[in-house]
Amino acid sequence: MATVLLDVVTAERSVFHGDVNMVLVPGALGQIGILPHHAPLMTMIEPGELIIRMGEEEIILAVSGGFVEVTPSV
């Protein structure tokens, strides 16, 4: 199964780093689903829940804002 490398970083520290199956991000116009091979993207994050899915496991992080950047696979 394909994965995407996710880094969640705050001003103080790295909160999460690892390969995941999907990320759901609260965006300005609604929730954005990011899957492996997603097109490059940069957008603002709104306050809400950042949902990380790894197989059957789900991690939910509260976010107060920021931005998300999706870059091409290398």
N, C-alpha and C positions, 0 to 999 in steps of 0.2 A: 504494500500500500504506500502511495506517495505521501510525503510529508513536507511541511514548510518549517524553516528555522524561525523561531520566535524569540525575540529579546524584548522584555518589558523592563524599562529603565525609568527610575525617578531621579530627581536632582541629588538624592542622597546615596542611592545604591541600585544595583541590579536586583530586580524582584523575581524574574523568571528568565531562564535561558534553556531552550531545548527544541527538539523536533516535535511538531504537533500535526494533527490531521486537519484541524479547522480552528479558526479564530472568529468570534463574533464581536464586533466593535460598535459602540454607540456613536454613530456619526451625526452630523448636523441635520441630515435629511432622513434619518432613520438608521436602523441597524445594518451594518455592512458585514457580509460573510466573506472571509478570505480563506480560500482553498489553495492547495498546491498548484503552481503554474498560473497564479492570478496575474493579471496585467499590472504593470507598474502603476503605482498610485501614491498620492500624498494628500491627506485631508486632515481636518481637525477632528478631535475626539471630544464629544460632549460628556457631561457627567452621567454616570450610569454604571452598568455592569459589563466588564470585559470577560467573555466566556471563552475558555480554552478547552478544546476537546482533543483527547489523546486516546484513541480506541474507545473503550467503555468508560474511561475516566473523564470527569469534567471538573475543571477548576474555575471558580468565579472570583474575580477581583473587582473591587470598587475603584472606579476612576473618577477624578474630578475635572479632567480636561487633558489637553495635550495634543499630540498629533500622532498619526500612524503613517509609516512609509513602507510601501511594498516595493522591493527591488527585484530585478530578474535573477533567476537562479544562475549560479556560476558553474 
